[in-house]
Amino acid sequence: MAPVDDVDRKILELLREDARATNAAIGQEVGLTEAAVRRRVARMRADGTIVRFTVVTVPLGPEGLVLIRCRPGSTSEVLRYVRDRSAEVFETSGEYDVGAFIECSTMDELNHELDEIRSLEGVVSTITLIRLARSVRLPIPAESASTRPPTGTPSTRTTARRRGRPTPPPR
């Protein structure tokens, strides 16, 4: 992964808000041409900074975060197994070695997946947190733009400053 500059960070922030934003729209926000944004996004995809573009949905069934403690020397084997069955997997430091988000269509299916993970030879123990609710920061839809505070209010000045745009004069 190559280092990212402030413009790359702004591009990434905008893509996190809306992965379907066009390069032209992003360019307007960050002061670059469409082609310059396209090159930067391509570079960040190639170097692994951008892993994937994805869709966040409401839960379609039970979801759980499984924390897995592995026997010494078996973490790689457990990671390989869990990667094929999980929405997202990460290696951790501390009391647990692996974390995995498991999404299933039924609670019985989730229990079965957990039993399969627990039965792995390299697994010492697990803790599972079942997601009860999800809170996601959503972008403001274009049709809601009229509900934003008028230009020059403290909140728009703060937002403009954060995004690196000139601050509107106070009224």
KEGU-158865 format. One record per residue: x, y, z of N, C-alpha, C in turn; residue in one letter. Coordinates in Angstrom, 2 decimals. Each point is the difference from the previous one (the first is absolute). Last residue first. Example, Ala and Ser with C-alpha at 12.3 -4.5 7.8 and 13.67 -1.06 7.14 Angstrom:
2
nc1,nc2,nc3,cac1,cac2,cac3,cc1,cc2,cc3,res
12.85,-2.25,7.08,0.82,1.19,0.06,-0.77,1.09,0.73,S
0.29,-5.72,-0.07,-0.89,1.19,0.00,0.90,1.20,0.00,A
This chain:
171
nc1,nc2,nc3,cac1,cac2,cac3,cc1,cc2,cc3,res
-23.29,35.90,8.01,-1.08,0.92,-0.40,-0.16,1.09,1.00,R
4.65,-2.82,-1.40,-1.16,0.00,0.91,-1.00,1.05,-0.45,P
3.16,-2.57,-3.60,0.04,1.12,0.97,-1.20,-0.06,0.92,P
2.17,-4.50,-2.07,-0.91,1.08,-0.40,0.06,1.12,1.04,P
4.17,-3.28,-1.06,-1.10,0.15,0.95,-0.89,1.16,-0.47,T
3.13,-3.34,-3.15,-0.06,1.30,0.65,-1.24,0.10,0.89,P
1.91,-4.87,-0.64,-0.54,1.04,-0.89,0.00,1.33,0.72,R
1.27,-4.50,1.76,1.06,0.78,-0.63,-0.51,1.05,-0.98,G
-2.35,-3.18,3.10,0.20,-0.48,-1.36,1.02,0.83,-0.77,R
-1.21,1.12,4.48,0.43,-1.40,0.02,0.31,-0.49,-1.40,R
-1.82,4.34,0.46,1.37,-0.06,0.51,0.53,-1.42,-0.03,R
-4.50,0.65,-1.12,0.88,0.53,-1.05,1.45,-0.07,0.44,A
-3.27,-1.20,3.14,0.11,-0.99,-1.05,0.94,0.48,-1.09,T
-0.96,3.03,3.43,0.80,-1.11,0.51,0.20,-1.05,-1.07,T
-2.84,3.57,-0.99,1.39,0.48,0.07,0.91,-1.12,0.48,R
-4.59,-0.81,-0.07,0.57,-0.04,-1.35,1.42,0.54,0.00,T
-2.35,0.02,4.12,0.22,-1.37,-0.45,0.56,-0.05,-1.41,S
-1.13,4.26,2.05,1.19,-0.65,0.56,0.23,-1.39,-0.54,P
-2.53,3.25,-3.25,-0.26,-0.41,1.38,1.23,-0.71,0.53,T
-0.35,1.60,-4.53,0.48,0.96,0.97,-0.32,-0.37,1.44,G
-3.10,-1.74,-4.01,1.42,0.33,-0.08,0.37,1.03,1.05,T
-4.23,-3.06,1.11,0.39,0.98,-1.01,1.50,0.29,0.07,P
-1.81,-4.87,1.44,-0.06,1.37,0.50,0.45,0.99,-1.06,P
-2.33,-4.56,-1.57,1.26,0.41,0.61,-0.11,1.43,0.49,R
-3.36,-2.45,-2.52,-0.16,0.03,1.45,1.29,0.38,0.71,T
-0.41,-0.61,-4.78,-0.71,1.22,0.39,-0.20,0.09,1.50,S
1.99,-3.86,-2.10,0.92,1.14,0.07,-0.71,1.27,0.46,A
-1.71,-4.61,-0.95,-0.06,0.58,1.34,0.87,1.24,0.13,S
-0.21,-2.72,-3.98,-1.30,0.65,0.17,-0.15,0.62,1.39,E
3.93,-2.52,-1.11,-0.05,1.26,-0.73,-1.32,0.72,0.22,A
1.83,-3.33,3.84,-0.52,-0.11,-1.37,-0.12,1.38,-0.64,P
3.58,-1.41,3.77,-1.23,0.77,-0.11,-0.49,-0.10,-1.44,I
2.91,-3.99,2.36,0.13,1.30,-0.67,-1.35,0.70,-0.05,P
1.21,-3.40,4.04,-0.49,0.01,-1.37,0.24,1.37,-0.64,L
1.84,-3.31,4.25,-0.09,1.39,-0.44,-0.35,0.00,-1.48,R
-1.35,-3.91,3.58,0.88,0.34,-1.11,-0.19,1.46,-0.35,V
-1.19,-4.13,3.78,-0.07,1.44,-0.16,1.03,0.39,-1.05,S
-2.83,-4.69,1.82,1.11,0.59,-0.73,-0.25,1.49,-0.14,R
-1.57,-4.49,3.46,-0.36,1.16,-0.82,1.26,0.51,-0.70,A
0.11,-4.06,2.44,-1.41,0.29,0.21,-0.48,1.14,-0.87,L
4.18,-3.89,-0.09,-0.39,1.38,-0.27,-1.51,0.14,0.17,R
3.41,-3.47,2.53,-1.08,0.04,-1.00,-0.41,1.45,-0.18,I
4.66,-2.50,1.71,-0.88,1.13,0.27,-1.04,0.04,-1.13,L
3.62,-3.88,2.20,-0.82,0.49,-1.10,-0.90,1.13,0.49,T
4.87,-2.94,1.16,-1.07,0.82,0.58,-0.76,0.54,-1.19,I
3.63,-4.44,0.87,-0.62,1.08,-0.76,-0.93,0.79,0.91,T
4.65,-3.76,0.10,-1.30,0.48,0.50,-0.52,1.11,-0.91,S
3.68,-2.97,-1.22,-0.03,-0.23,1.45,-1.35,0.41,0.56,V
1.79,-1.67,-5.12,-0.79,0.96,0.78,-0.02,-0.40,1.47,V
2.04,-2.50,-3.81,0.81,1.12,0.48,-0.74,1.01,0.86,G
-2.14,-3.89,-2.09,1.06,-0.45,0.90,0.80,1.16,0.60,E
-5.20,0.46,-1.49,1.32,-0.01,-0.63,1.07,-0.35,1.02,L
-4.75,0.66,0.94,0.51,-1.37,-0.13,1.37,-0.06,-0.68,S
-2.54,4.10,0.62,0.44,-0.52,1.31,0.62,-1.38,-0.11,R
-1.97,1.95,-3.87,1.22,0.73,0.39,0.55,-0.56,1.31,I
-4.09,-1.74,-1.47,1.08,-0.40,-0.91,1.31,0.68,0.37,E
-3.90,1.25,2.33,0.44,-1.35,0.40,1.15,-0.48,-0.88,D
-2.04,4.07,-1.18,0.78,0.14,1.24,0.51,-1.34,0.49,L
-2.91,0.01,-3.70,1.30,0.58,-0.37,0.90,0.15,1.23,E
-4.42,-1.43,0.77,0.77,-1.04,-0.69,1.39,0.52,-0.39,H
-3.07,3.06,1.85,0.49,-0.94,1.01,0.84,-1.11,-0.63,N
-2.12,2.98,-2.94,1.07,0.68,0.73,0.58,-0.93,1.07,L
-3.75,-1.54,-2.32,1.18,0.02,-0.89,1.18,0.68,0.70,E
-4.11,0.05,2.24,0.53,-1.37,-0.06,1.25,-0.07,-0.87,D
-2.39,4.03,0.17,0.79,-0.19,1.21,0.57,-1.42,0.05,M
-0.91,2.16,-4.82,-0.79,-0.40,1.17,0.92,-0.15,1.21,T
1.69,1.60,-4.15,-1.41,0.30,-0.25,-0.89,-0.42,1.17,S
5.24,1.87,0.31,-0.75,-1.19,-0.39,-1.46,0.37,-0.23,C
5.46,1.98,0.98,-1.37,0.37,-0.39,-0.70,-1.26,-0.49,E
4.69,1.67,3.00,-0.74,-1.10,-0.62,-1.41,0.49,-0.27,I
5.22,2.03,1.11,-1.42,0.33,-0.07,-0.68,-1.12,-0.78,F
4.76,-0.04,3.01,-0.71,-0.29,-1.24,-1.46,0.43,0.12,A
5.48,0.04,2.34,-1.37,0.48,0.09,-0.68,-0.26,-1.33,G
4.67,-1.87,2.94,-0.77,0.18,-1.23,-1.37,0.56,0.36,V
3.24,-0.79,3.42,0.89,0.03,-1.17,-0.71,0.35,-1.29,D
-0.60,1.22,5.64,-0.52,-0.81,-1.10,0.86,0.23,-1.24,Y
1.22,2.18,4.02,-0.55,-1.26,0.53,-0.52,-0.92,-1.10,E
3.36,3.53,-1.80,-0.65,0.01,1.29,-0.53,-1.36,0.35,G
0.38,2.18,-5.02,0.99,-0.26,1.04,-0.74,0.06,1.33,S
-1.81,-1.41,-5.22,0.07,0.97,1.08,1.19,-0.30,0.90,T
-2.37,-0.85,-5.33,0.89,-0.52,1.03,0.17,1.09,1.05,E
-4.36,-0.79,-3.38,1.19,0.78,0.31,0.79,-0.70,1.09,F
-4.50,-0.37,-3.87,0.87,-0.65,0.98,1.20,0.90,0.24,V
-5.40,-0.18,-2.34,1.24,0.74,0.20,0.79,-0.69,1.11,E
-3.83,-2.07,-1.79,-0.13,1.24,-0.77,1.28,0.81,0.09,A
0.03,-5.46,0.50,-0.30,1.24,0.70,-0.12,1.17,-0.95,S
1.47,-4.70,-0.79,-1.35,-0.07,0.58,-0.47,1.30,0.61,R
4.42,-0.98,-1.98,-0.95,-0.55,-0.98,-1.44,0.05,0.49,D
3.66,1.35,2.84,-0.15,0.93,-1.14,-1.04,-0.47,-1.00,R
1.40,-2.74,3.73,-1.03,0.97,0.32,-0.23,0.98,-1.16,V
3.47,-3.33,-0.30,-1.32,-0.63,0.10,-1.10,1.06,0.13,Y
4.50,1.48,0.02,-0.37,-0.55,-1.32,-1.40,-0.59,0.03,R
1.84,1.50,4.12,-0.34,1.11,-0.90,-0.46,-0.51,-1.36,L
1.70,-3.14,3.05,-1.34,0.45,0.40,-0.46,1.15,-0.90,V
4.39,-1.52,-0.59,-0.95,-1.05,-0.41,-1.43,0.41,0.32,E
3.48,2.81,1.49,-0.11,0.03,-1.47,-1.01,-1.01,-0.51,S
1.07,0.06,4.69,-0.81,1.14,-0.43,-0.19,0.03,-1.52,T
2.57,-3.12,3.06,-1.12,-0.43,-0.83,-0.85,1.15,-0.54,S
3.98,0.11,3.11,0.39,-0.58,-1.28,-1.16,-0.40,-0.91,G
-1.09,0.40,5.14,1.22,0.56,-0.62,0.35,-0.75,-1.29,P
-5.08,0.05,1.29,1.20,-0.62,0.56,1.21,0.64,-0.66,R
-4.45,2.98,0.26,0.61,-1.13,-0.70,1.15,-0.60,0.81,C
-4.85,3.12,0.47,1.33,-0.20,0.58,0.56,-1.29,-0.61,R
-4.02,3.64,-1.67,0.54,-1.37,0.06,1.40,0.03,0.62,I
-5.03,2.87,-0.76,1.39,0.18,0.39,0.56,-1.38,0.31,L
-4.39,1.98,-2.95,0.60,-1.11,0.71,1.46,0.33,0.27,V
-4.91,2.53,-1.28,1.44,0.19,0.01,0.57,-1.10,0.87,L
-4.87,0.07,-2.87,0.77,-0.05,1.22,1.46,0.32,-0.24,G
-5.60,-0.06,-2.04,1.41,0.31,-0.23,0.72,-0.06,1.34,E
-5.11,-1.54,-2.63,0.87,0.17,1.17,1.45,0.24,-0.40,P
-3.25,1.49,-3.71,-0.12,-1.15,0.89,0.91,0.24,1.19,G
-0.22,3.18,-3.28,-0.88,-0.90,-0.75,-0.24,-1.29,0.78,L
1.41,5.47,1.20,0.26,-1.42,0.21,-1.03,-0.85,-0.74,P
1.02,4.57,-2.21,-0.57,-0.34,1.29,0.31,-1.48,0.22,V
3.47,2.12,-3.11,-1.44,-0.23,0.02,-0.49,-0.08,1.44,T
4.35,1.82,-3.34,-0.40,-0.28,1.37,-1.52,-0.11,0.00,V
3.99,-0.63,-3.95,-1.32,0.47,0.34,-0.26,-0.38,1.45,V
4.86,0.95,-2.94,-0.97,-0.93,0.56,-1.33,0.69,0.26,T
5.42,-0.10,-2.27,-1.17,0.84,0.10,-1.13,-0.94,0.43,F
5.42,-0.73,1.08,-1.17,-0.32,-0.83,-1.04,1.09,0.17,R
4.62,0.44,1.46,-0.10,-1.45,-0.08,-1.16,-0.42,-0.90,V
3.41,4.35,0.42,-1.43,-0.30,-0.16,-0.09,-1.51,-0.22,I
4.23,1.12,0.68,-0.62,0.94,0.94,-1.52,-0.17,-0.04,T
3.29,-2.39,-2.83,-0.66,-0.64,1.11,-0.59,0.94,1.04,G
2.27,0.74,-4.47,0.94,-0.18,1.11,-0.65,-0.57,1.26,D
-2.57,0.82,-4.03,1.15,-0.83,-0.37,0.94,-0.25,1.19,A
-3.70,2.94,0.48,-0.48,-1.39,-0.17,1.18,-0.92,-0.27,R
0.89,4.57,0.25,-0.32,-0.51,1.34,-0.59,-1.42,-0.07,M
0.97,2.21,-4.08,1.25,-0.24,0.74,-0.30,-0.60,1.36,R
-3.67,1.36,-2.58,0.64,-1.18,-0.60,1.29,-0.35,0.74,A
-2.18,3.96,1.23,-0.77,-1.16,0.45,0.62,-1.28,-0.57,V
1.89,4.02,-1.45,0.26,-0.20,1.42,-0.74,-1.23,0.53,R
-0.78,1.33,-4.46,1.36,-0.51,0.16,0.31,-0.29,1.47,R
-4.15,2.04,-0.99,0.02,-1.37,-0.51,1.38,-0.63,0.17,R
-0.50,4.55,1.02,-0.63,-0.83,1.03,0.05,-1.46,-0.44,V
1.52,3.09,-3.10,0.93,-0.06,1.12,-0.57,-0.86,1.13,A
-2.74,0.87,-3.76,1.11,-0.91,-0.35,0.99,-0.13,1.16,A
-3.57,3.10,0.39,-0.52,-1.38,0.03,1.14,-0.97,-0.25,E
1.60,4.58,1.99,-0.78,-0.42,-1.16,-0.49,-1.43,0.20,T
0.80,3.16,4.31,0.75,-0.71,-1.03,-0.90,-0.27,-1.19,L
-1.09,1.91,4.60,0.75,0.93,-0.85,0.89,-0.67,-1.03,G
-3.30,-1.81,3.38,1.41,0.07,0.43,0.86,0.89,-0.88,V
-4.81,-0.70,-0.70,0.15,0.15,1.45,1.46,0.23,0.41,E
-1.11,-0.93,-4.55,-0.53,1.31,0.38,0.21,0.26,1.49,Q
1.13,-4.26,-1.65,0.94,1.02,-0.45,-0.46,1.40,0.36,G
-2.90,-3.63,0.75,1.08,0.01,0.99,1.01,1.08,-0.35,I
-3.38,-0.73,-3.08,-0.56,0.60,1.21,1.06,0.09,1.10,A
1.22,-2.20,-3.99,-0.21,1.43,-0.25,-0.54,0.70,1.24,A
0.50,-4.68,0.02,1.31,0.65,0.09,-0.14,1.51,-0.22,N
-4.27,-2.55,1.93,0.80,0.03,-1.22,1.33,0.69,0.25,T
-2.97,-2.94,3.61,0.26,1.38,-0.45,0.88,-0.04,-1.24,A
-1.52,-3.77,2.78,-0.45,0.17,-1.39,0.22,1.41,-0.51,R
0.93,-1.48,4.51,0.92,-0.71,-0.88,-0.40,0.12,-1.47,A
-0.80,3.00,4.50,-0.78,-0.46,-1.16,0.96,-0.63,-1.00,D
1.49,1.21,4.38,-1.36,0.53,0.11,-0.88,-0.52,-1.12,E
4.54,-1.07,-0.06,-0.62,-0.69,1.14,-1.43,0.47,0.19,R
2.61,2.15,-3.25,-0.39,-1.34,-0.44,-0.63,-0.80,1.13,L
1.74,4.26,1.01,-1.17,0.13,-0.87,-0.48,-1.36,-0.50,L
3.95,0.13,2.54,-1.13,0.40,0.84,-1.28,0.09,-0.83,E
4.04,-0.78,-2.27,-0.44,-1.18,0.74,-1.20,0.31,0.89,L
2.04,3.58,-2.25,-0.65,-0.89,-0.98,-0.54,-1.23,0.72,I
2.54,2.92,2.57,-1.30,0.60,-0.33,-0.76,-0.87,-0.98,K
4.39,-1.28,1.03,-0.87,-0.19,1.16,-1.39,0.58,-0.25,R
3.33,0.71,-3.24,-0.43,-1.40,0.00,-0.96,-0.25,1.16,D
1.99,4.18,-0.10,-1.00,-0.11,-1.08,-0.51,-1.43,-0.09,V
3.51,0.92,3.05,-1.27,0.57,0.45,-1.10,-0.10,-1.06,D
3.75,-3.67,-0.48,0.09,1.41,0.38,-1.38,0.51,0.40,D
2.46,-5.13,0.22,-1.05,0.83,-0.58,0.17,1.43,0.48,V
3.46,-4.61,-0.78,-0.53,1.07,0.84,-1.09,0.79,-0.73,P
0.61,-5.13,-1.34,0.77,1.25,-0.12,-0.58,1.05,0.95,A
-0.03,-5.56,0.13,-0.85,1.17,0.00,0.89,1.24,0.00,M
